[in-house]
Amino acid sequence: MRDHMREQDYLVAYVQYSQLDKQHDKDRKKEIENRIKDHCQERLPQYMIPSFFILLTQFPLNLNGKVERKRLPLPDFSTLINTLGENQIEPKTELEHHVHNIWCSVLKQEKLSMNANLFALGGNSLIMIQLLNRYRTAFGSSIGDLNISQLFKRPTLHEHVNMLSLSTTITTISDLSKSDLKRAILIQIQPSLESDRHKPFPVTELQQAYLIGRSNYFELGMVSVYSYREFDCIPGLFDIKRFEEAINKVIQRHEALRIQFLDETQQQILKNVPYYEIKVLDLCNQVTDQSLIQQALIDRRKQLSHRILPIDEWPLFDIQLTRWSRHGLRLHLGIDGIILDALSMTIFWHELLQFYTHPELKLNDLELSIRDYILGLKLIQELPIYTEDESYWIERLPMFPLNGPDLPLAHSPKGIKVQKFQRVTSNFETQLWQLLQKSLQSLKITPVSLLVTLYAHVLSKWSNQQHFVINLPLFNRLPLHSQTNEILGEFTSILPLEIDFQSSSTLAIGTSFGESVQCIQDRLWHYLDHSTYSGLKFFRELSKRRAEGNVIIYPVVFTSVLGMEKALIETSRPIADAEYLGRHLGGEPVYAITQTPQVWIDYKSYENDNGELIIEWDYVSDLFPQNMVESMHGTYCHWLKELADRFDEIWQKPLSFRLPEKQLQRRNKYEQETTYQLLSEDVQNQLLHTMILEKAKTRSPEALAVLSTRGNLTYEQLISRSIVLRHTIMETIKHNTEAQKPSLCAILMEKGWEQVVACLGSLMAGQAFLPLDIESPAERLIGLIKEAECQIILTQQDHFDLAKKLCSSAKIIAVDNNEEIENVTYAFQLADQRQQSTNLAYVIYTSGSTGKPKGVAISHEAVLNTLLDINNRFNITYNDRIFALSHLNFDLAIYDIFGMLIAGGTIVIPSQKDYKNPEKWHMMIVEHQITIWNSVPMLMQMYVEYLEGLSTSTSNGSIDSVHTLQHVLLSGDRIPLSLPAEIYKIFGQTLELTSLGGATEASIWSIAHSISRTINVENKSTIPYGKPLRNQQYYVLDSQLDPCPDYVCGELYIGGKGLALGYYKDEEKTKQSFFQHPRTGERLYRTGDLGRFIPTDDDNGSGYIEFLGRQDFQVKLHGHRIELGEIEYHLNQHPSIQQAIADLVSSGSNVQKQNAMQLVAYIVPKRPYKIAIGFENDDAASVTIKDQIEKANFKLKRHGLLQNQ
């Protein structure tokens, strides 16, 4: 409902209360309203809680019996006036007066109405902390469990009075006993005597952390907490001498500027320090060329901006001037943050300008010393509240994440010896910022809560993590003395803010953005309620749970001083930001940077004196990929502007992510490059076998189709035998010939020409085929045949009896026993014309995580899309010959057979027993002049190693006889980085080497990358995955199915024409892996692989996908996709095994070689047995491991691979 007088909208709830009557007094109604309000607050987010609850005995109805909203009474908007005016409410009781005075003191107001609202007065979390601390000081322990969250939910002055009166037995201040005062949460300190002020005193925990950070013990060390600024001043306007005098006045006023450190545990305030003189470097007579002057100023910046000042020497700040022309003067101002926090620097800037602009100014004397405050903090640790807060945080240790967001890195932090920081800055215009704050006030949301929530969302998108921690510095000056807010020093404490967007969390992605802000604000309030316990102590407890003690835990920081100036400086003082400082010095700021040890990104936000929101991100420049932090910052500012423009719409929905503009353009170009139509054939109405028949008609009858150790076939013989087999199959299953969906013919054979005939004959008969590995255990084969409901098994005479044993009810057909039909012509017309390109062509079973294999069902259309792309991409013709090394149940064999036959080429098949014999391979490759190699990398690695040995054994080291190879296709596993160079060295530079990837569920391959002949092994961690094949799409998506930004690891999804029909006879698993994208509607396959998009360096390029491995316990070994869960399932069925764990590990001596990988099973027996050497007295042998992380650690430890990095 709208208050037209104030142009404000309010949410109003009208409640029909059955027990309400006219006799109810106002207090009774208010009690009912409060109960209803409490009910809503327990169940609704803050922005959905009405501002007014109006109780009615009956709703006004129209003639149709519906509520007539126009007749509902208007609320009394005047009750929401927050400051004194016509509806002012004066304090009456002693308690009201006392709380009123606390508010006025904290908020710097002369007078307030009792209905004043904290949010309308610019309240924030720091203000609330100060109010709570003042309540605790004033009323002692009698306020009980009153906390920040409760105060925020009742943000008016009158409500605070009510809560205090309910939480305590206090009605007047005199009711407080001396014992209550002694138990007060906070203490009051007395300034030390002059004789004690200069005695050594302990460093704070944060100062100690900064001191350790200067060493190289931690990653990203050897850095001080240094804040550096540059200002260009006009010599005629800037008075150097007056500025120098002002600096010395501030030095004499503030003892923190006279601190030096005795060691890493003690510091001391120097009683007397020499007059500080500003060093001036005059370049006027040294350099005259303008370009040289600019270079000299850059060199000066490099020299001064990242200084590490000696801690045992005074001063811990550095102020210098560079005169670079008659009209040019640059001021360099650097301060070590170990002595001043951010808010102290604000006071420093302000007082420096006061003394500069008013040299005769006299400020009040400071009785309190930073030494007094730090010693007072030590006393707080003896109070009960500290013990309570410690327990609160220790209880959270088991569930707390051990890391900050896992952002993409260009270099390991350990490898960066000299770190340099860069800054990216944005100004959010005053009008938009005020509009946004106005919207937040109505929802009782602080600006800091909004900004940190947006920051968390950006970090989540660039890390693809939902559970992590952001480091929050708290400038929480406890009111231990009346001058606490006037002195300089390092007052910062650290608060770890847990961000949990997981599905089980109240912050789960999918909830509205407004709810996520509210949840983070609530969590922040709860943490602030327990902030006497040191965040650094909490970090140390967490570090004990990590294997690496010297690794940064939470390197991403959020720093905001929004609204906090009100707590330090009276409202008459302006905010002394860089622009303000420069303007009053007769110049302008030109550069600023802050560095902090062990920090990757340091977010800062504050308002300048124009009311603009300034957002600065300082980051370690060499740590991240180029432009990544700028992209993150840009997305953050884009979301902030969107909120200002469309607040209500965005607040009530999940936050919508869009790639940064440059990335979006690059990604669109990437998709356009890979989405193009087929060039010569249309797969819409084509079938595998009909295309082979058409190609066969163009070939000479004597042209070789298949060469194998079991015999050869010409194209005429291949087609003839396939037609004979077709006839046999159709005669066997006449009752199924009218069915729309084909059934499966199992193919159980060793390698030979019969496999090709079996595949082709099955398809000609209108059936689909199921290739089986004849070397698989009988139990597995029986299970697959039963699962697929195969009625026909195609085999060879040598294996007829085996096939019969596997399934006695099936029709067994020995393909090599069929007699050839004479005079079969290529013009033979298939009788069955009802087949469509969308019909099932074959099923290949892959490993399943539950122990049950999954049958991938591929249509003619899907696989033809891949085959035709590859043939066209590499210009495959009838002159090509492929070495068909892969087993038939591995989908590389599908291309070996059908890719070649569609092109009119020749398939060369080695014997089953020679599958791993590179010497036999070499003989066949040379004899039959093979042009295409298609295998997993491991087999090519074996062949290369054989040829390398062969070349060294010959007199001239030549192996020219194998140079008929023109294409090497490697897929199914990671390619060792050293392998491409070895291949090119042996086969020559004219060879085309291609990496292919994808999934059986997407028709063999979906992505390809041509491997350069000059690949730089040192600059790469993996061979690029590449770009999608035509009519296929490859996406890197996060857990919300949004595109991952550049460099961010996400899950790989495949779309397009190559997708499988699903899993054969398993609708449930099909729905789990194949789905429609909820926003685009595109059908996708979830691969379970991880990858990231890498942009190309040039502006005209797009980029490629890099493969990063699996996200589950599925592995690839020699091209076979293996579910470790399936191995574990079958091992656990053994009666003697209590528990089994499987893993893929390296032998350790040859990590780069894929053939060094081994499958290892770890077994815990049910019955006692003698533990093997090396496993003796190992408790893990009898432990049941269910947690996946524990399981992984167990595997690594067993194999000696779990080490400190």
WODA-V805913 format. One record per run of one state. SS is the DSSP state (H for helix, E for strand, - for the rest). FROM is the first residue (numbers start at 1). LEN is the number of residues. Records with the same first field share a line. If there is no record, write none. Layout:
BEGIN
SS = FROM-LEN + FROM-LEN
END
This chain:
BEGIN
- = 1-1 + 4-4 + 10-2 + 17-9 + 44-2 + 49-3 + 57-4 + 62-5 + 68-1 + 72-5 + 81-13 + 108-9 + 118-7 + 144-4 + 154-2 + 168-5 + 176-2 + 183-18 + 203-2 + 214-12 + 234-6 + 254-1 + 262-4 + 270-9 + 283-7 + 305-12 + 326-2 + 337-5 + 358-12 + 381-3 + 396-1 + 400-13 + 416-5 + 429-1 + 443-4 + 464-3 + 475-18 + 501-12 + 529-6 + 544-12 + 561-4 + 569-9 + 585-2 + 596-5 + 608-5 + 621-7 + 646-1 + 652-9 + 675-8 + 686-2 + 699-5 + 709-2 + 733-1 + 737-7 + 750-3 + 765-3 + 774-4 + 789-3 + 796-1 + 807-4 + 818-22 + 847-7 + 874-7 + 884-8 + 904-2 + 910-2 + 915-3 + 929-3 + 936-1 + 954-6 + 963-4 + 971-8 + 988-4 + 998-2 + 1003-4 + 1011-6 + 1020-6 + 1029-3 + 1038-5 + 1044-6 + 1057-5 + 1064-3 + 1077-6 + 1096-7 + 1111-3 + 1118-2 + 1133-4 + 1147-7 + 1166-13 + 1183-5 + 1199-7
E = 2-2 + 8-2 + 12-5 + 52-5 + 61-1 + 67-1 + 117-1 + 156-1 + 201-2 + 226-8 + 259-3 + 266-4 + 279-4 + 317-9 + 328-9 + 421-8 + 467-8 + 493-8 + 556-5 + 587-9 + 601-7 + 613-8 + 704-5 + 711-4 + 744-6 + 768-6 + 792-4 + 811-4 + 840-7 + 854-6 + 881-3 + 906-4 + 932-4 + 967-4 + 992-6 + 1007-4 + 1026-3 + 1032-6 + 1043-1 + 1050-7 + 1062-2 + 1074-3 + 1083-13 + 1103-8 + 1114-4 + 1120-4 + 1137-10 + 1157-9
H = 26-18 + 46-3 + 69-3 + 77-4 + 94-14 + 125-19 + 148-6 + 157-11 + 173-3 + 178-5 + 205-9 + 240-14 + 255-4 + 290-15 + 342-16 + 370-11 + 384-12 + 397-3 + 413-3 + 430-13 + 447-17 + 513-16 + 535-9 + 565-4 + 578-7 + 628-18 + 647-5 + 661-14 + 683-3 + 688-11 + 715-18 + 734-3 + 753-12 + 778-11 + 797-10 + 815-3 + 860-14 + 892-12 + 912-3 + 918-11 + 937-17 + 960-3 + 979-9 + 1000-3 + 1017-3 + 1067-7 + 1124-9 + 1154-3 + 1179-4 + 1188-11
END
